[in-house]
Amino acid sequence: MPLKVEFLIGTNLFIDKLGTLVAVGINYIILRETKSSNHVVCDMYSIKFVTIYPANDRP
């Protein structure tokens, strides 16, 4: 499932990650990045917005 996940770091810095959802844990998600195919573990508590794209419409 292709996703764009936006994180709030500190009080005013937003960072986004694009990738495919690989796994979901109690307080984290794992994304496979679109460009590099690296796996990134993301802290659930810093996630602010998630955009879910249709399977055939990659960002």
PDBQT receptor file of N, H, CA, C and O in Angstrom, charges set to zero:
ATOM      1  N   MET A   1       0.839  -1.164   0.000  1.00  0.00    +0.000 N 
ATOM      2  CA  MET A   1       0.000   0.000   0.000  1.00  0.00    +0.000 C 
ATOM      3  C   MET A   1       0.896   1.244   0.000  1.00  0.00    +0.000 C 
ATOM      4  O   MET A   1       1.612   1.467   0.976  1.00  0.00    +0.000 OA
ATOM      5  N   PRO A   2       0.880   2.056  -1.055  1.00  0.00    +0.000 N 
ATOM      6  CA  PRO A   2       1.717   3.257  -1.104  1.00  0.00    +0.000 C 
ATOM      7  C   PRO A   2       1.201   4.343  -0.159  1.00  0.00    +0.000 C 
ATOM      8  O   PRO A   2       0.005   4.629  -0.112  1.00  0.00    +0.000 OA
ATOM      9  N   LEU A   3       2.121   4.938   0.586  1.00  0.00    +0.000 N 
ATOM     10  H   LEU A   3       3.093   4.706   0.548  1.00  0.00    +0.000 HD
ATOM     11  CA  LEU A   3       1.768   5.947   1.587  1.00  0.00    +0.000 C 
ATOM     12  C   LEU A   3       2.698   7.142   1.513  1.00  0.00    +0.000 C 
ATOM     13  O   LEU A   3       3.846   7.034   1.082  1.00  0.00    +0.000 OA
ATOM     14  N   LYS A   4       2.182   8.279   1.942  1.00  0.00    +0.000 N 
ATOM     15  H   LYS A   4       1.250   8.366   2.292  1.00  0.00    +0.000 HD
ATOM     16  CA  LYS A   4       3.012   9.432   2.275  1.00  0.00    +0.000 C 
ATOM     17  C   LYS A   4       2.720   9.720   3.740  1.00  0.00    +0.000 C 
ATOM     18  O   LYS A   4       1.581  10.003   4.110  1.00  0.00    +0.000 OA
ATOM     19  N   VAL A   5       3.755   9.645   4.574  1.00  0.00    +0.000 N 
ATOM     20  H   VAL A   5       4.681   9.415   4.274  1.00  0.00    +0.000 HD
ATOM     21  CA  VAL A   5       3.599   9.846   6.017  1.00  0.00    +0.000 C 
ATOM     22  C   VAL A   5       4.321  11.135   6.382  1.00  0.00    +0.000 C 
ATOM     23  O   VAL A   5       5.490  11.320   6.042  1.00  0.00    +0.000 OA
ATOM     24  N   GLU A   6       3.614  12.028   7.081  1.00  0.00    +0.000 N 
ATOM     25  H   GLU A   6       2.665  11.877   7.357  1.00  0.00    +0.000 HD
ATOM     26  CA  GLU A   6       4.201  13.301   7.501  1.00  0.00    +0.000 C 
ATOM     27  C   GLU A   6       4.409  13.278   9.009  1.00  0.00    +0.000 C 
ATOM     28  O   GLU A   6       3.517  12.901   9.769  1.00  0.00    +0.000 OA
ATOM     29  N   PHE A   7       5.611  13.690   9.430  1.00  0.00    +0.000 N 
ATOM     30  H   PHE A   7       6.336  13.996   8.812  1.00  0.00    +0.000 HD
ATOM     31  CA  PHE A   7       6.008  13.662  10.830  1.00  0.00    +0.000 C 
ATOM     32  C   PHE A   7       6.240  15.075  11.330  1.00  0.00    +0.000 C 
ATOM     33  O   PHE A   7       6.722  15.931  10.588  1.00  0.00    +0.000 OA
ATOM     34  N   LEU A   8       5.898  15.321  12.587  1.00  0.00    +0.000 N 
ATOM     35  H   LEU A   8       5.507  14.626  13.189  1.00  0.00    +0.000 HD
ATOM     36  CA  LEU A   8       6.230  16.570  13.243  1.00  0.00    +0.000 C 
ATOM     37  C   LEU A   8       7.417  16.293  14.151  1.00  0.00    +0.000 C 
ATOM     38  O   LEU A   8       7.330  15.504  15.092  1.00  0.00    +0.000 OA
ATOM     39  N   ILE A   9       8.539  16.963  13.849  1.00  0.00    +0.000 N 
ATOM     40  H   ILE A   9       8.610  17.604  13.084  1.00  0.00    +0.000 HD
ATOM     41  CA  ILE A   9       9.760  16.808  14.625  1.00  0.00    +0.000 C 
ATOM     42  C   ILE A   9       9.948  18.095  15.419  1.00  0.00    +0.000 C 
ATOM     43  O   ILE A   9      10.057  19.168  14.826  1.00  0.00    +0.000 OA
ATOM     44  N   GLY A  10       9.988  18.015  16.731  1.00  0.00    +0.000 N 
ATOM     45  H   GLY A  10       9.899  17.143  17.214  1.00  0.00    +0.000 HD
ATOM     46  CA  GLY A  10      10.081  19.214  17.554  1.00  0.00    +0.000 C 
ATOM     47  C   GLY A  10       8.767  19.965  17.548  1.00  0.00    +0.000 C 
ATOM     48  O   GLY A  10       7.699  19.360  17.635  1.00  0.00    +0.000 OA
ATOM     49  N   THR A  11       8.841  21.288  17.446  1.00  0.00    +0.000 N 
ATOM     50  H   THR A  11       9.709  21.780  17.376  1.00  0.00    +0.000 HD
ATOM     51  CA  THR A  11       7.614  22.085  17.505  1.00  0.00    +0.000 C 
ATOM     52  C   THR A  11       7.140  22.595  16.157  1.00  0.00    +0.000 C 
ATOM     53  O   THR A  11       5.969  22.944  16.016  1.00  0.00    +0.000 OA
ATOM     54  N   ASN A  12       8.040  22.650  15.136  1.00  0.00    +0.000 N 
ATOM     55  H   ASN A  12       8.992  22.366  15.251  1.00  0.00    +0.000 HD
ATOM     56  CA  ASN A  12       7.587  23.229  13.867  1.00  0.00    +0.000 C 
ATOM     57  C   ASN A  12       8.296  22.670  12.631  1.00  0.00    +0.000 C 
ATOM     58  O   ASN A  12       8.267  23.313  11.582  1.00  0.00    +0.000 OA
ATOM     59  N   LEU A  13       8.922  21.515  12.713  1.00  0.00    +0.000 N 
ATOM     60  H   LEU A  13       8.946  20.992  13.565  1.00  0.00    +0.000 HD
ATOM     61  CA  LEU A  13       9.601  20.928  11.563  1.00  0.00    +0.000 C 
ATOM     62  C   LEU A  13       8.828  19.706  11.068  1.00  0.00    +0.000 C 
ATOM     63  O   LEU A  13       8.687  18.716  11.786  1.00  0.00    +0.000 OA
ATOM     64  N   PHE A  14       8.327  19.788   9.828  1.00  0.00    +0.000 N 
ATOM     65  H   PHE A  14       8.441  20.592   9.245  1.00  0.00    +0.000 HD
ATOM     66  CA  PHE A  14       7.622  18.662   9.225  1.00  0.00    +0.000 C 
ATOM     67  C   PHE A  14       8.560  17.947   8.256  1.00  0.00    +0.000 C 
ATOM     68  O   PHE A  14       9.263  18.586   7.474  1.00  0.00    +0.000 OA
ATOM     69  N   ILE A  15       8.563  16.624   8.315  1.00  0.00    +0.000 N 
ATOM     70  H   ILE A  15       7.992  16.105   8.950  1.00  0.00    +0.000 HD
ATOM     71  CA  ILE A  15       9.329  15.772   7.404  1.00  0.00    +0.000 C 
ATOM     72  C   ILE A  15       8.359  14.740   6.850  1.00  0.00    +0.000 C 
ATOM     73  O   ILE A  15       7.515  14.225   7.584  1.00  0.00    +0.000 OA
ATOM     74  N   ASP A  16       8.472  14.434   5.560  1.00  0.00    +0.000 N 
ATOM     75  H   ASP A  16       9.157  14.853   4.965  1.00  0.00    +0.000 HD
ATOM     76  CA  ASP A  16       7.601  13.396   5.008  1.00  0.00    +0.000 C 
ATOM     77  C   ASP A  16       8.435  12.265   4.423  1.00  0.00    +0.000 C 
ATOM     78  O   ASP A  16       9.573  12.460   3.994  1.00  0.00    +0.000 OA
ATOM     79  N   LYS A  17       7.844  11.090   4.417  1.00  0.00    +0.000 N 
ATOM     80  H   LYS A  17       6.920  10.931   4.764  1.00  0.00    +0.000 HD
ATOM     81  CA  LYS A  17       8.451   9.876   3.864  1.00  0.00    +0.000 C 
ATOM     82  C   LYS A  17       7.439   9.255   2.907  1.00  0.00    +0.000 C 
ATOM     83  O   LYS A  17       6.249   9.169   3.208  1.00  0.00    +0.000 OA
ATOM     84  N   LEU A  18       7.934   8.825   1.755  1.00  0.00    +0.000 N 
ATOM     85  H   LEU A  18       8.901   8.895   1.511  1.00  0.00    +0.000 HD
ATOM     86  CA  LEU A  18       7.107   8.135   0.777  1.00  0.00    +0.000 C 
ATOM     87  C   LEU A  18       7.539   6.684   0.713  1.00  0.00    +0.000 C 
ATOM     88  O   LEU A  18       8.734   6.389   0.672  1.00  0.00    +0.000 OA
ATOM     89  N   GLY A  19       6.582   5.782   0.706  1.00  0.00    +0.000 N 
ATOM     90  H   GLY A  19       5.612   6.021   0.739  1.00  0.00    +0.000 HD
ATOM     91  CA  GLY A  19       6.948   4.384   0.620  1.00  0.00    +0.000 C 
ATOM     92  C   GLY A  19       5.756   3.463   0.695  1.00  0.00    +0.000 C 
ATOM     93  O   GLY A  19       4.601   3.884   0.650  1.00  0.00    +0.000 OA
ATOM     94  N   THR A  20       6.078   2.190   0.810  1.00  0.00    +0.000 N 
ATOM     95  H   THR A  20       7.016   1.848   0.846  1.00  0.00    +0.000 HD
ATOM     96  CA  THR A  20       5.075   1.139   0.903  1.00  0.00    +0.000 C 
ATOM     97  C   THR A  20       5.034   0.629   2.335  1.00  0.00    +0.000 C 
ATOM     98  O   THR A  20       6.073   0.350   2.932  1.00  0.00    +0.000 OA
ATOM     99  N   LEU A  21       3.847   0.509   2.876  1.00  0.00    +0.000 N 
ATOM    100  H   LEU A  21       3.002   0.736   2.390  1.00  0.00    +0.000 HD
ATOM    101  CA  LEU A  21       3.691   0.004   4.233  1.00  0.00    +0.000 C 
ATOM    102  C   LEU A  21       4.075  -1.469   4.283  1.00  0.00    +0.000 C 
ATOM    103  O   LEU A  21       3.531  -2.288   3.543  1.00  0.00    +0.000 OA
ATOM    104  N   VAL A  22       5.025  -1.798   5.167  1.00  0.00    +0.000 N 
ATOM    105  H   VAL A  22       5.468  -1.132   5.768  1.00  0.00    +0.000 HD
ATOM    106  CA  VAL A  22       5.512  -3.171   5.288  1.00  0.00    +0.000 C 
ATOM    107  C   VAL A  22       4.936  -3.839   6.534  1.00  0.00    +0.000 C 
ATOM    108  O   VAL A  22       4.497  -4.988   6.477  1.00  0.00    +0.000 OA
ATOM    109  N   ALA A  23       4.937  -3.114   7.669  1.00  0.00    +0.000 N 
ATOM    110  H   ALA A  23       5.293  -2.181   7.715  1.00  0.00    +0.000 HD
ATOM    111  CA  ALA A  23       4.469  -3.697   8.924  1.00  0.00    +0.000 C 
ATOM    112  C   ALA A  23       3.990  -2.593   9.858  1.00  0.00    +0.000 C 
ATOM    113  O   ALA A  23       4.368  -1.429   9.726  1.00  0.00    +0.000 OA
ATOM    114  N   VAL A  24       3.141  -2.996  10.812  1.00  0.00    +0.000 N 
ATOM    115  H   VAL A  24       2.834  -3.941  10.920  1.00  0.00    +0.000 HD
ATOM    116  CA  VAL A  24       2.621  -2.079  11.822  1.00  0.00    +0.000 C 
ATOM    117  C   VAL A  24       2.791  -2.743  13.174  1.00  0.00    +0.000 C 
ATOM    118  O   VAL A  24       2.391  -3.892  13.363  1.00  0.00    +0.000 OA
ATOM    119  N   GLY A  25       3.390  -2.015  14.122  1.00  0.00    +0.000 N 
ATOM    120  H   GLY A  25       3.715  -1.081  13.969  1.00  0.00    +0.000 HD
ATOM    121  CA  GLY A  25       3.535  -2.499  15.489  1.00  0.00    +0.000 C 
ATOM    122  C   GLY A  25       2.692  -1.656  16.432  1.00  0.00    +0.000 C 
ATOM    123  O   GLY A  25       1.897  -0.830  15.984  1.00  0.00    +0.000 OA
ATOM    124  N   ILE A  26       2.855  -1.853  17.714  1.00  0.00    +0.000 N 
ATOM    125  H   ILE A  26       3.501  -2.524  18.079  1.00  0.00    +0.000 HD
ATOM    126  CA  ILE A  26       2.077  -1.108  18.707  1.00  0.00    +0.000 C 
ATOM    127  C   ILE A  26       2.403   0.381  18.651  1.00  0.00    +0.000 C 
ATOM    128  O   ILE A  26       1.500   1.211  18.753  1.00  0.00    +0.000 OA
ATOM    129  N   ASN A  27       3.686   0.734  18.491  1.00  0.00    +0.000 N 
ATOM    130  H   ASN A  27       4.419   0.060  18.408  1.00  0.00    +0.000 HD
ATOM    131  CA  ASN A  27       4.063   2.148  18.499  1.00  0.00    +0.000 C 
ATOM    132  C   ASN A  27       4.993   2.523  17.344  1.00  0.00    +0.000 C 
ATOM    133  O   ASN A  27       5.747   3.490  17.448  1.00  0.00    +0.000 OA
ATOM    134  N   TYR A  28       4.945   1.772  16.254  1.00  0.00    +0.000 N 
ATOM    135  H   TYR A  28       4.332   0.987  16.169  1.00  0.00    +0.000 HD
ATOM    136  CA  TYR A  28       5.781   2.063  15.099  1.00  0.00    +0.000 C 
ATOM    137  C   TYR A  28       5.147   1.510  13.823  1.00  0.00    +0.000 C 
ATOM    138  O   TYR A  28       4.274   0.643  13.868  1.00  0.00    +0.000 OA
ATOM    139  N   ILE A  29       5.608   2.035  12.686  1.00  0.00    +0.000 N 
ATOM    140  H   ILE A  29       6.317   2.739  12.650  1.00  0.00    +0.000 HD
ATOM    141  CA  ILE A  29       5.297   1.435  11.388  1.00  0.00    +0.000 C 
ATOM    142  C   ILE A  29       6.623   1.255  10.653  1.00  0.00    +0.000 C 
ATOM    143  O   ILE A  29       7.604   1.931  10.962  1.00  0.00    +0.000 OA
ATOM    144  N   ILE A  30       6.650   0.351   9.691  1.00  0.00    +0.000 N 
ATOM    145  H   ILE A  30       5.853  -0.198   9.441  1.00  0.00    +0.000 HD
ATOM    146  CA  ILE A  30       7.833   0.155   8.861  1.00  0.00    +0.000 C 
ATOM    147  C   ILE A  30       7.436   0.436   7.418  1.00  0.00    +0.000 C 
ATOM    148  O   ILE A  30       6.490  -0.147   6.889  1.00  0.00    +0.000 OA
ATOM    149  N   LEU A  31       8.190   1.353   6.790  1.00  0.00    +0.000 N 
ATOM    150  H   LEU A  31       8.959   1.827   7.219  1.00  0.00    +0.000 HD
ATOM    151  CA  LEU A  31       7.980   1.707   5.394  1.00  0.00    +0.000 C 
ATOM    152  C   LEU A  31       9.167   1.241   4.558  1.00  0.00    +0.000 C 
ATOM    153  O   LEU A  31      10.309   1.289   5.016  1.00  0.00    +0.000 OA
ATOM    154  N   ARG A  32       8.900   0.793   3.338  1.00  0.00    +0.000 N 
ATOM    155  H   ARG A  32       7.973   0.755   2.966  1.00  0.00    +0.000 HD
ATOM    156  CA  ARG A  32       9.962   0.563   2.357  1.00  0.00    +0.000 C 
ATOM    157  C   ARG A  32       9.953   1.802   1.471  1.00  0.00    +0.000 C 
ATOM    158  O   ARG A  32       8.987   2.054   0.751  1.00  0.00    +0.000 OA
ATOM    159  N   GLU A  33      11.040   2.577   1.528  1.00  0.00    +0.000 N 
ATOM    160  H   GLU A  33      11.825   2.372   2.113  1.00  0.00    +0.000 HD
ATOM    161  CA  GLU A  33      11.106   3.835   0.798  1.00  0.00    +0.000 C 
ATOM    162  C   GLU A  33      11.001   3.610  -0.703  1.00  0.00    +0.000 C 
ATOM    163  O   GLU A  33      11.521   2.631  -1.237  1.00  0.00    +0.000 OA
ATOM    164  N   THR A  34      10.318   4.536  -1.376  1.00  0.00    +0.000 N 
ATOM    165  H   THR A  34       9.896   5.332  -0.943  1.00  0.00    +0.000 HD
ATOM    166  CA  THR A  34      10.060   4.418  -2.808  1.00  0.00    +0.000 C 
ATOM    167  C   THR A  34      11.341   4.478  -3.623  1.00  0.00    +0.000 C 
ATOM    168  O   THR A  34      11.549   3.641  -4.501  1.00  0.00    +0.000 OA
ATOM    169  N   LYS A  35      12.205   5.451  -3.351  1.00  0.00    +0.000 N 
ATOM    170  H   LYS A  35      12.036   6.131  -2.637  1.00  0.00    +0.000 HD
ATOM    171  CA  LYS A  35      13.384   5.667  -4.192  1.00  0.00    +0.000 C 
ATOM    172  C   LYS A  35      14.527   4.702  -3.906  1.00  0.00    +0.000 C 
ATOM    173  O   LYS A  35      15.224   4.281  -4.829  1.00  0.00    +0.000 OA
ATOM    174  N   SER A  36      14.728   4.346  -2.641  1.00  0.00    +0.000 N 
ATOM    175  H   SER A  36      14.162   4.688  -1.891  1.00  0.00    +0.000 HD
ATOM    176  CA  SER A  36      15.916   3.564  -2.289  1.00  0.00    +0.000 C 
ATOM    177  C   SER A  36      15.628   2.117  -1.917  1.00  0.00    +0.000 C 
ATOM    178  O   SER A  36      16.559   1.314  -1.855  1.00  0.00    +0.000 OA
ATOM    179  N   SER A  37      14.386   1.759  -1.671  1.00  0.00    +0.000 N 
ATOM    180  H   SER A  37      13.630   2.411  -1.722  1.00  0.00    +0.000 HD
ATOM    181  CA  SER A  37      13.975   0.438  -1.206  1.00  0.00    +0.000 C 
ATOM    182  C   SER A  37      14.515   0.096   0.182  1.00  0.00    +0.000 C 
ATOM    183  O   SER A  37      14.468  -1.062   0.597  1.00  0.00    +0.000 OA
ATOM    184  N   ASN A  38      15.031   1.104   0.907  1.00  0.00    +0.000 N 
ATOM    185  H   ASN A  38      15.070   2.044   0.571  1.00  0.00    +0.000 HD
ATOM    186  CA  ASN A  38      15.445   0.895   2.295  1.00  0.00    +0.000 C 
ATOM    187  C   ASN A  38      14.214   0.791   3.184  1.00  0.00    +0.000 C 
ATOM    188  O   ASN A  38      13.171   1.372   2.883  1.00  0.00    +0.000 OA
ATOM    189  N   HIS A  39      14.338   0.052   4.277  1.00  0.00    +0.000 N 
ATOM    190  H   HIS A  39      15.184  -0.420   4.522  1.00  0.00    +0.000 HD
ATOM    191  CA  HIS A  39      13.265  -0.029   5.259  1.00  0.00    +0.000 C 
ATOM    192  C   HIS A  39      13.512   1.023   6.338  1.00  0.00    +0.000 C 
ATOM    193  O   HIS A  39      14.629   1.172   6.834  1.00  0.00    +0.000 OA
ATOM    194  N   VAL A  40      12.450   1.752   6.692  1.00  0.00    +0.000 N 
ATOM    195  H   VAL A  40      11.542   1.631   6.289  1.00  0.00    +0.000 HD
ATOM    196  CA  VAL A  40      12.534   2.805   7.696  1.00  0.00    +0.000 C 
ATOM    197  C   VAL A  40      11.513   2.495   8.787  1.00  0.00    +0.000 C 
ATOM    198  O   VAL A  40      10.336   2.279   8.499  1.00  0.00    +0.000 OA
ATOM    199  N   VAL A  41      11.965   2.473  10.033  1.00  0.00    +0.000 N 
ATOM    200  H   VAL A  41      12.922   2.648  10.266  1.00  0.00    +0.000 HD
ATOM    201  CA  VAL A  41      11.065   2.298  11.175  1.00  0.00    +0.000 C 
ATOM    202  C   VAL A  41      10.662   3.689  11.648  1.00  0.00    +0.000 C 
ATOM    203  O   VAL A  41      11.516   4.528  11.932  1.00  0.00    +0.000 OA
ATOM    204  N   CYS A  42       9.358   3.927  11.730  1.00  0.00    +0.000 N 
ATOM    205  H   CYS A  42       8.664   3.246  11.499  1.00  0.00    +0.000 HD
ATOM    206  CA  CYS A  42       8.826   5.253  12.022  1.00  0.00    +0.000 C 
ATOM    207  C   CYS A  42       8.075   5.235  13.349  1.00  0.00    +0.000 C 
ATOM    208  O   CYS A  42       7.254   4.354  13.605  1.00  0.00    +0.000 OA
ATOM    209  N   ASP A  43       8.372   6.217  14.178  1.00  0.00    +0.000 N 
ATOM    210  H   ASP A  43       9.038   6.933  13.970  1.00  0.00    +0.000 HD
ATOM    211  CA  ASP A  43       7.734   6.367  15.483  1.00  0.00    +0.000 C 
ATOM    212  C   ASP A  43       6.280   6.789  15.310  1.00  0.00    +0.000 C 
ATOM    213  O   ASP A  43       6.004   7.816  14.689  1.00  0.00    +0.000 OA
ATOM    214  N   MET A  44       5.361   6.018  15.844  1.00  0.00    +0.000 N 
ATOM    215  H   MET A  44       5.586   5.184  16.348  1.00  0.00    +0.000 HD
ATOM    216  CA  MET A  44       3.936   6.284  15.695  1.00  0.00    +0.000 C 
ATOM    217  C   MET A  44       3.526   7.617  16.335  1.00  0.00    +0.000 C 
ATOM    218  O   MET A  44       2.585   8.257  15.865  1.00  0.00    +0.000 OA
ATOM    219  N   TYR A  45       4.208   8.038  17.383  1.00  0.00    +0.000 N 
ATOM    220  H   TYR A  45       4.972   7.518  17.765  1.00  0.00    +0.000 HD
ATOM    221  CA  TYR A  45       3.796   9.222  18.134  1.00  0.00    +0.000 C 
ATOM    222  C   TYR A  45       4.151  10.529  17.430  1.00  0.00    +0.000 C 
ATOM    223  O   TYR A  45       3.588  11.571  17.768  1.00  0.00    +0.000 OA
ATOM    224  N   SER A  46       5.064  10.507  16.467  1.00  0.00    +0.000 N 
ATOM    225  H   SER A  46       5.521   9.661  16.192  1.00  0.00    +0.000 HD
ATOM    226  CA  SER A  46       5.404  11.734  15.746  1.00  0.00    +0.000 C 
ATOM    227  C   SER A  46       4.656  11.850  14.414  1.00  0.00    +0.000 C 
ATOM    228  O   SER A  46       4.783  12.863  13.726  1.00  0.00    +0.000 OA
ATOM    229  N   ILE A  47       3.883  10.833  14.045  1.00  0.00    +0.000 N 
ATOM    230  H   ILE A  47       3.780  10.011  14.604  1.00  0.00    +0.000 HD
ATOM    231  CA  ILE A  47       3.104  10.879  12.808  1.00  0.00    +0.000 C 
ATOM    232  C   ILE A  47       1.927  11.836  12.996  1.00  0.00    +0.000 C 
ATOM    233  O   ILE A  47       1.181  11.744  13.971  1.00  0.00    +0.000 OA
ATOM    234  N   LYS A  48       1.777  12.761  12.034  1.00  0.00    +0.000 N 
ATOM    235  H   LYS A  48       2.383  12.836  11.242  1.00  0.00    +0.000 HD
ATOM    236  CA  LYS A  48       0.665  13.710  12.092  1.00  0.00    +0.000 C 
ATOM    237  C   LYS A  48      -0.349  13.466  10.983  1.00  0.00    +0.000 C 
ATOM    238  O   LYS A  48      -1.555  13.545  11.217  1.00  0.00    +0.000 OA
ATOM    239  N   PHE A  49       0.132  13.169   9.770  1.00  0.00    +0.000 N 
ATOM    240  H   PHE A  49       1.112  13.105   9.579  1.00  0.00    +0.000 HD
ATOM    241  CA  PHE A  49      -0.766  12.956   8.629  1.00  0.00    +0.000 C 
ATOM    242  C   PHE A  49      -0.291  11.756   7.827  1.00  0.00    +0.000 C 
ATOM    243  O   PHE A  49       0.909  11.511   7.708  1.00  0.00    +0.000 OA
ATOM    244  N   VAL A  50      -1.254  11.003   7.272  1.00  0.00    +0.000 N 
ATOM    245  H   VAL A  50      -2.229  11.203   7.369  1.00  0.00    +0.000 HD
ATOM    246  CA  VAL A  50      -0.950   9.878   6.386  1.00  0.00    +0.000 C 
ATOM    247  C   VAL A  50      -1.847   9.998   5.163  1.00  0.00    +0.000 C 
ATOM    248  O   VAL A  50      -3.068  10.098   5.289  1.00  0.00    +0.000 OA
ATOM    249  N   THR A  51      -1.241   9.988   3.981  1.00  0.00    +0.000 N 
ATOM    250  H   THR A  51      -0.249   9.907   3.879  1.00  0.00    +0.000 HD
ATOM    251  CA  THR A  51      -1.986   9.983   2.724  1.00  0.00    +0.000 C 
ATOM    252  C   THR A  51      -1.831   8.597   2.124  1.00  0.00    +0.000 C 
ATOM    253  O   THR A  51      -0.714   8.120   1.925  1.00  0.00    +0.000 OA
ATOM    254  N   ILE A  52      -2.957   7.952   1.836  1.00  0.00    +0.000 N 
ATOM    255  H   ILE A  52      -3.864   8.340   1.998  1.00  0.00    +0.000 HD
ATOM    256  CA  ILE A  52      -2.965   6.608   1.264  1.00  0.00    +0.000 C 
ATOM    257  C   ILE A  52      -3.321   6.723  -0.212  1.00  0.00    +0.000 C 
ATOM    258  O   ILE A  52      -4.359   7.281  -0.568  1.00  0.00    +0.000 OA
ATOM    259  N   TYR A  53      -2.452   6.190  -1.066  1.00  0.00    +0.000 N 
ATOM    260  H   TYR A  53      -1.609   5.737  -0.777  1.00  0.00    +0.000 HD
ATOM    261  CA  TYR A  53      -2.669   6.254  -2.504  1.00  0.00    +0.000 C 
ATOM    262  C   TYR A  53      -3.224   4.922  -3.003  1.00  0.00    +0.000 C 
ATOM    263  O   TYR A  53      -2.914   3.873  -2.438  1.00  0.00    +0.000 OA
ATOM    264  N   PRO A  54      -4.040   4.955  -4.053  1.00  0.00    +0.000 N 
ATOM    265  CA  PRO A  54      -4.494   3.709  -4.660  1.00  0.00    +0.000 C 
ATOM    266  C   PRO A  54      -3.278   2.892  -5.135  1.00  0.00    +0.000 C 
ATOM    267  O   PRO A  54      -2.233   3.461  -5.451  1.00  0.00    +0.000 OA
ATOM    268  N   ALA A  55      -3.414   1.591  -5.182  1.00  0.00    +0.000 N 
ATOM    269  H   ALA A  55      -4.263   1.129  -4.925  1.00  0.00    +0.000 HD
ATOM    270  CA  ALA A  55      -2.294   0.700  -5.499  1.00  0.00    +0.000 C 
ATOM    271  C   ALA A  55      -1.651   0.998  -6.847  1.00  0.00    +0.000 C 
ATOM    272  O   ALA A  55      -0.442   0.819  -6.998  1.00  0.00    +0.000 OA
ATOM    273  N   ASN A  56      -2.426   1.449  -7.830  1.00  0.00    +0.000 N 
ATOM    274  H   ASN A  56      -3.408   1.595  -7.708  1.00  0.00    +0.000 HD
ATOM    275  CA  ASN A  56      -1.874   1.703  -9.155  1.00  0.00    +0.000 C 
ATOM    276  C   ASN A  56      -1.450   3.158  -9.353  1.00  0.00    +0.000 C 
ATOM    277  O   ASN A  56      -1.005   3.520 -10.442  1.00  0.00    +0.000 OA
ATOM    278  N   ASP A  57      -1.579   3.997  -8.327  1.00  0.00    +0.000 N 
ATOM    279  H   ASP A  57      -1.941   3.703  -7.443  1.00  0.00    +0.000 HD
ATOM    280  CA  ASP A  57      -1.249   5.431  -8.428  1.00  0.00    +0.000 C 
ATOM    281  C   ASP A  57      -0.132   5.752  -7.452  1.00  0.00    +0.000 C 
ATOM    282  O   ASP A  57      -0.389   6.224  -6.345  1.00  0.00    +0.000 OA
ATOM    283  N   ARG A  58       1.102   5.501  -7.853  1.00  0.00    +0.000 N 
ATOM    284  H   ARG A  58       1.311   5.118  -8.753  1.00  0.00    +0.000 HD
ATOM    285  CA  ARG A  58       2.260   5.744  -6.981  1.00  0.00    +0.000 C 
ATOM    286  C   ARG A  58       2.615   7.221  -6.984  1.00  0.00    +0.000 C 
ATOM    287  O   ARG A  58       2.539   7.870  -8.027  1.00  0.00    +0.000 OA
ATOM    288  N   PRO A  59       3.008   7.771  -5.820  1.00  0.00    +0.000 N 
ATOM    289  CA  PRO A  59       3.398   9.201  -5.749  1.00  0.00    +0.000 C 
ATOM    290  C   PRO A  59       4.735   9.449  -6.424  1.00  0.00    +0.000 C 
ATOM    291  O   PRO A  59       5.209  10.585  -6.456  1.00  0.00    +0.000 OA
TER     292      PRO A  59
